[in-house]
Amino acid sequence: MSALLYAVEKLRTSYPEDHIRVASYGVLERAIEFAKAAARYTQGSCTDKKLAATAALLYEVIVGHPLTDGNKRLATLVLKAFLLKNRLTRPTVYRAAIRGCTRRVGL
């Protein structure tokens, strides 16, 4: 939770004219729990689990609207930080993930 609150604070200082505030701490907590569950229940490699957690976190932040303004900016900031922290920044990781996902859905 503290990492998300840190990201919110960075947004607030970067965009002071937008009056960004947390509208729902519950949505932020749920986003983190949803990401943990996605990683826990995803079959496959460690990279697959990290990518599932990344997607779940991004989805929950965008759909949940935890802020009064700046939800997409928060989602982008969280996505970039999560990918960097989990060392998922190489294009080969994305290609492997896309191949795995397309195989699962039959494309």
C-alpha positions as CSV (number, residue, x, y, z in Angstrom):
1,M,0.0,0.0,0.0
2,S,2.8,2.4,0.8
3,A,4.2,2.2,-2.7
4,L,0.8,3.2,-4.1
5,L,0.5,6.1,-1.7
6,Y,4.0,7.2,-2.6
7,A,2.9,7.2,-6.3
8,V,-0.1,9.2,-5.4
9,E,2.1,11.7,-3.6
10,K,4.4,12.0,-6.6
11,L,1.4,12.7,-8.8
12,R,0.2,15.4,-6.3
13,T,3.5,17.2,-6.4
14,S,3.9,16.9,-10.2
15,Y,0.3,18.1,-10.9
16,P,-0.6,20.6,-8.0
17,E,-3.2,22.3,-10.2
18,D,-5.2,19.1,-10.5
19,H,-6.0,18.7,-6.7
20,I,-5.4,15.0,-6.7
21,R,-6.6,13.2,-3.6
22,V,-7.4,9.6,-2.7
23,A,-11.1,9.1,-2.9
24,S,-11.0,5.5,-1.8
25,Y,-8.3,3.8,0.1
26,G,-10.3,0.6,-0.1
27,V,-9.8,0.5,-3.9
28,L,-6.1,0.9,-3.5
29,E,-6.0,-2.0,-1.0
30,R,-8.2,-4.1,-3.2
31,A,-5.9,-3.5,-6.2
32,I,-2.9,-4.8,-4.3
33,E,-4.8,-7.9,-3.1
34,F,-6.1,-8.6,-6.6
35,A,-2.6,-8.4,-8.0
36,K,-1.3,-10.8,-5.3
37,A,-4.2,-13.2,-6.0
38,A,-3.5,-13.1,-9.7
39,A,0.1,-14.0,-9.2
40,R,-0.8,-16.7,-6.7
41,Y,-3.3,-18.5,-9.0
42,T,-1.6,-18.1,-12.4
43,Q,-0.1,-21.2,-13.8
44,G,3.3,-21.0,-15.5
45,S,6.6,-19.4,-15.0
46,C,7.6,-16.7,-12.5
47,T,7.4,-14.2,-15.4
48,D,3.9,-15.3,-16.2
49,K,2.9,-14.7,-12.6
50,K,4.5,-11.3,-12.5
51,L,2.8,-10.3,-15.7
52,A,-0.6,-11.5,-14.4
53,A,0.0,-9.4,-11.2
54,T,0.9,-6.4,-13.3
55,A,-2.2,-6.7,-15.5
56,A,-4.4,-7.2,-12.4
57,L,-3.0,-4.1,-10.7
58,L,-3.3,-2.0,-13.7
59,Y,-6.9,-3.0,-14.3
60,E,-7.9,-2.4,-10.7
61,V,-6.4,1.0,-10.6
62,I,-8.0,2.1,-13.9
63,V,-11.4,0.6,-13.2
64,G,-11.6,1.3,-9.5
65,H,-11.0,5.1,-9.8
66,P,-9.3,5.5,-6.4
67,L,-8.4,9.1,-7.0
68,T,-10.4,12.3,-7.5
69,D,-8.3,13.0,-10.6
70,G,-5.3,11.4,-12.3
71,N,-6.4,7.8,-12.3
72,K,-4.8,7.0,-15.7
73,R,-1.7,8.8,-14.7
74,L,-1.5,6.8,-11.5
75,A,-2.1,3.6,-13.5
76,T,0.7,4.4,-15.9
77,L,3.1,5.3,-13.1
78,V,2.3,2.2,-11.2
79,L,2.7,0.1,-14.3
80,K,6.1,1.5,-15.1
81,A,7.3,1.1,-11.5
82,F,6.0,-2.5,-11.2
83,L,7.6,-3.5,-14.5
84,L,10.9,-2.0,-13.5
85,K,10.9,-3.5,-10.0
86,N,10.1,-6.9,-11.4
87,R,12.7,-6.6,-14.2
88,L,10.1,-7.0,-16.9
89,T,11.4,-4.3,-19.2
90,R,13.0,-6.4,-21.9
91,P,11.1,-6.9,-25.2
92,T,11.8,-10.6,-25.1
93,V,9.7,-10.9,-22.0
94,Y,6.8,-9.3,-23.7
95,R,7.1,-11.4,-26.8
96,A,7.2,-14.6,-24.6
97,A,4.2,-13.4,-22.7
98,I,2.3,-12.6,-25.8
99,R,3.1,-16.0,-27.3
100,G,2.0,-17.7,-24.1
101,C,-1.3,-15.8,-24.0
102,T,-2.2,-16.3,-27.6
103,R,-1.6,-20.1,-27.2
104,R,-3.9,-20.2,-24.2
105,V,-6.8,-18.5,-26.1
106,G,-6.1,-20.5,-29.3
107,L,-4.8,-17.7,-31.6
